[in-house]
Amino acid sequence: MSEINCQVVKLEAFNDSVFHVVLRPSESFNYEAGQYLMVKMAEDDKRPFSIASSPSDGDLIELHIGASELQSYPMQVIERMKADGEITILAPHGEAQLDNDNQRPIILVAGGTGFSYVRSIVRELAATKDERDVTLYWGCKAVEHMYLFDEMQALASSYNNLTFIPVVEDVPSDWTGGIGQVHKAVLSDVSDLSGYEVYAAGRFEMVGVVRDAFLEQGMKIEQMHGDALPYLK
């Protein structure tokens, strides 16, 4: 793990609650798809964010930061980047990265900006032409919250092993994707999860619900990955 200064080369809003950040590290570092970095605000204040880019994307590092309230924990990071044009990170972190030790089909489950974690993984799988079947479920309250909806549709068209299933709770009249809670969409599609590798990210309580529901449907806990898992009861 290294402490690295980064230039902020892009900071713009995807929508009213998610920011797109691109960093140029002053020195390259190796990381695996599905890992995260820590933004150093002070010696005793280091804040985690999933890396949304993949190792195959090159040297620039991409983050998707959900931030809306002015004094919130993530908005303070956004404001520091805006003011300074640079930020110090510690990277890489995490033990929930893409597992290449088996060839089980993959289910990626994301809620909101938890998408950044699974995006890193699916982009790496596509870039390396991985032959495993991959299904990505992205759940949001409304379709307009899916800030990279078009990108995922395009990737699913070009990467034949990928199926992208967007899931929303507020359903527009012409909607053809999933409806309701994202984990329930998975459960309705897959009757037995014992043969899958599962990667999940979102709010901690959401990941806990996914874990418990998937275990009941046959998933083995050692086949589930997510940074929230060690902190769940």
C-alpha positions as CSV (number, residue, x, y, z in Angstrom):
1,M,0.0,0.0,0.0
2,S,1.3,3.5,-0.9
3,E,0.5,7.1,0.0
4,I,0.2,8.9,-3.3
5,N,-0.6,12.4,-4.3
6,C,-3.2,12.7,-7.1
7,Q,-4.2,15.5,-9.5
8,V,-7.9,15.9,-9.9
9,V,-8.4,15.9,-13.6
10,K,-12.2,15.7,-13.6
11,L,-14.8,16.6,-11.0
12,E,-18.3,16.9,-12.3
13,A,-21.8,15.9,-11.4
14,F,-23.4,12.8,-12.9
15,N,-26.7,14.0,-11.3
16,D,-27.8,15.9,-8.3
17,S,-26.4,13.3,-5.8
18,V,-23.4,11.6,-7.5
19,F,-20.1,13.1,-8.5
20,H,-17.7,11.7,-11.2
21,V,-14.1,12.1,-10.1
22,V,-11.0,11.2,-12.2
23,L,-7.6,11.3,-10.5
24,R,-4.1,11.2,-12.0
25,P,-1.7,9.6,-9.5
26,S,1.8,11.0,-9.3
27,E,3.1,7.4,-9.4
28,S,1.5,4.3,-10.7
29,F,0.3,1.6,-8.3
30,N,-1.1,-1.9,-8.8
31,Y,-4.6,-2.8,-7.7
32,E,-7.2,-5.4,-8.5
33,A,-10.7,-4.9,-9.8
34,G,-13.0,-4.5,-6.8
35,Q,-10.6,-2.9,-4.4
36,Y,-10.9,0.6,-2.9
37,L,-8.7,3.5,-1.9
38,M,-8.6,5.8,1.2
39,V,-8.7,9.6,0.7
40,K,-6.5,11.2,3.3
41,M,-8.2,14.2,4.8
42,A,-5.8,14.2,7.9
43,E,-3.5,11.8,9.6
44,D,-6.4,10.5,11.7
45,D,-9.1,10.9,9.0
46,K,-8.9,8.5,6.0
47,R,-12.1,7.9,4.0
48,P,-12.8,4.8,1.8
49,F,-14.1,5.0,-1.8
50,S,-14.5,2.1,-4.2
51,I,-12.3,2.4,-7.4
52,A,-14.8,2.5,-10.2
53,S,-12.2,2.0,-13.0
54,S,-10.5,-1.3,-13.7
55,P,-6.8,-2.1,-13.9
56,S,-7.2,-2.5,-17.7
57,D,-8.4,1.1,-18.0
58,G,-4.9,2.6,-17.6
59,D,-3.3,4.9,-15.1
60,L,-6.2,7.3,-14.3
61,I,-8.3,6.3,-11.3
62,E,-12.1,6.9,-11.4
63,L,-14.4,7.3,-8.4
64,H,-18.2,7.7,-8.1
65,I,-18.9,9.7,-5.0
66,G,-22.5,9.9,-3.7
67,A,-22.8,13.3,-2.0
68,S,-25.6,15.8,-1.6
69,E,-25.8,17.3,1.9
70,L,-23.3,20.2,2.1
71,Q,-21.5,19.1,5.3
72,S,-21.8,15.4,4.7
73,Y,-18.8,13.1,5.0
74,P,-18.4,12.6,1.2
75,M,-19.2,16.2,0.3
76,Q,-16.3,17.4,2.5
77,V,-14.0,15.3,0.2
78,I,-15.6,16.8,-2.9
79,E,-15.1,20.3,-1.5
80,R,-11.4,19.6,-0.7
81,M,-10.8,18.3,-4.2
82,K,-12.5,21.4,-5.7
83,A,-10.5,23.8,-3.5
84,D,-7.0,22.1,-3.9
85,G,-7.2,20.4,-7.3
86,E,-5.4,17.5,-5.7
87,I,-5.8,14.9,-3.0
88,T,-3.7,12.3,-1.2
89,I,-4.8,8.7,-1.4
90,L,-3.7,5.5,0.2
91,A,-4.1,2.5,-2.1
92,P,-4.9,-0.2,-2.7
93,H,-7.2,-1.6,0.0
94,G,-9.7,-4.4,0.2
95,E,-10.1,-8.1,0.1
96,A,-13.3,-8.3,-2.0
97,Q,-11.6,-8.1,-5.4
98,L,-12.4,-10.3,-8.4
99,D,-11.6,-13.9,-7.8
100,N,-10.0,-15.6,-10.7
101,D,-9.4,-19.0,-9.0
102,N,-12.6,-20.5,-10.3
103,Q,-14.8,-20.4,-13.3
104,R,-18.2,-20.2,-11.7
105,P,-20.7,-17.8,-13.4
106,I,-20.8,-14.4,-11.7
107,I,-23.7,-12.4,-10.3
108,L,-23.0,-8.7,-9.5
109,V,-25.5,-6.9,-7.3
110,A,-25.3,-3.1,-6.7
111,G,-27.5,-0.6,-4.9
112,G,-27.0,3.0,-5.8
113,T,-23.3,4.1,-5.9
114,G,-22.4,0.5,-4.9
115,F,-22.4,0.3,-8.7
116,S,-18.8,1.7,-8.7
117,Y,-17.5,-1.5,-7.1
118,V,-19.2,-3.8,-9.6
119,R,-18.3,-1.6,-12.5
120,S,-14.6,-2.1,-11.8
121,I,-15.1,-5.8,-11.9
122,V,-17.3,-6.0,-15.0
123,R,-15.0,-3.7,-17.0
124,E,-12.0,-5.9,-16.1
125,L,-13.9,-9.0,-17.1
126,A,-14.8,-7.4,-20.5
127,A,-11.3,-6.1,-21.1
128,T,-9.7,-9.5,-20.5
129,K,-12.4,-11.3,-22.5
130,D,-13.2,-13.5,-19.6
131,E,-15.4,-16.4,-20.6
132,R,-17.5,-16.6,-17.5
133,D,-21.2,-15.7,-17.7
134,V,-21.8,-12.4,-15.9
135,T,-25.1,-10.9,-14.8
136,L,-25.2,-7.4,-13.4
137,Y,-28.2,-6.3,-11.3
138,W,-28.2,-2.5,-10.5
139,G,-30.9,-1.4,-8.2
140,C,-32.0,2.3,-7.8
141,K,-35.1,4.1,-6.7
142,A,-35.6,5.5,-10.2
143,V,-34.0,5.0,-13.6
144,E,-32.6,8.6,-13.6
145,H,-30.4,7.6,-10.7
146,M,-28.6,5.1,-12.9
147,Y,-26.0,7.6,-14.0
148,L,-24.2,5.1,-16.3
149,F,-27.2,3.3,-17.7
150,D,-26.2,3.8,-21.3
151,E,-22.6,2.7,-20.7
152,M,-23.8,-0.6,-19.2
153,Q,-26.2,-1.2,-22.0
154,A,-23.4,-0.6,-24.5
155,L,-21.1,-2.9,-22.6
156,A,-23.7,-5.6,-22.5
157,S,-24.1,-5.3,-26.3
158,S,-20.3,-5.6,-27.0
159,Y,-19.4,-8.2,-24.3
160,N,-21.5,-11.2,-25.1
161,N,-21.1,-12.8,-21.7
162,L,-22.7,-9.9,-19.9
163,T,-26.4,-9.5,-19.1
164,F,-27.3,-6.2,-17.6
165,I,-30.5,-6.0,-15.5
166,P,-31.5,-2.6,-14.2
167,V,-34.0,-2.7,-11.3
168,V,-36.1,0.3,-10.2
169,E,-38.8,0.9,-7.6
170,D,-40.4,3.9,-9.3
171,V,-41.4,2.4,-12.6
172,P,-41.9,4.5,-15.8
173,S,-44.6,3.5,-18.2
174,D,-42.3,2.1,-20.8
175,W,-40.0,0.2,-18.4
176,T,-38.7,-3.2,-19.5
177,G,-36.2,-3.9,-16.7
178,G,-36.6,-5.3,-13.2
179,I,-39.1,-3.9,-10.7
180,G,-38.8,-3.5,-6.9
181,Q,-35.9,-4.5,-4.7
182,V,-32.7,-5.6,-6.4
183,H,-32.1,-8.7,-4.4
184,K,-35.6,-9.9,-5.1
185,A,-35.0,-9.6,-8.8
186,V,-32.1,-11.9,-8.5
187,L,-34.1,-14.4,-6.4
188,S,-36.9,-14.5,-9.0
189,D,-34.4,-15.2,-11.8
190,V,-32.2,-17.8,-10.1
191,S,-33.7,-20.6,-8.1
192,D,-30.4,-22.1,-6.9
193,L,-27.5,-19.8,-6.1
194,S,-25.1,-22.5,-5.0
195,G,-23.2,-22.5,-8.3
196,Y,-22.5,-18.8,-8.5
197,E,-19.9,-16.3,-7.4
198,V,-21.6,-13.3,-6.0
199,Y,-20.3,-9.7,-5.6
200,A,-22.4,-7.2,-3.7
201,A,-22.1,-3.5,-2.8
202,G,-24.4,-0.8,-1.5
203,R,-25.5,0.4,1.9
204,F,-24.4,-2.0,4.6
205,E,-28.0,-2.9,5.5
206,M,-28.7,-3.7,1.8
207,V,-25.7,-6.0,1.6
208,G,-26.9,-7.7,4.8
209,V,-30.3,-8.4,3.3
210,V,-28.6,-9.7,0.1
211,R,-26.4,-12.1,2.1
212,D,-29.2,-13.5,4.2
213,A,-31.6,-13.9,1.3
214,F,-29.0,-15.5,-0.9
215,L,-27.9,-17.9,1.7
216,E,-31.5,-19.2,2.0
217,Q,-31.4,-19.7,-1.8
218,G,-28.3,-21.9,-1.7
219,M,-25.4,-19.5,-1.9
220,K,-22.3,-20.6,0.0
221,I,-21.0,-17.7,2.1
222,E,-17.4,-18.3,0.9
223,Q,-18.7,-17.6,-2.7
224,M,-19.9,-14.1,-1.7
225,H,-17.6,-11.0,-1.9
226,G,-18.1,-7.5,-0.6
227,D,-16.3,-5.0,1.6
228,A,-19.3,-4.8,3.9
229,L,-19.4,-8.5,4.8
230,P,-16.8,-8.5,7.6
231,Y,-18.8,-5.8,9.4
232,L,-22.2,-7.4,9.3
233,K,-23.6,-9.4,12.1
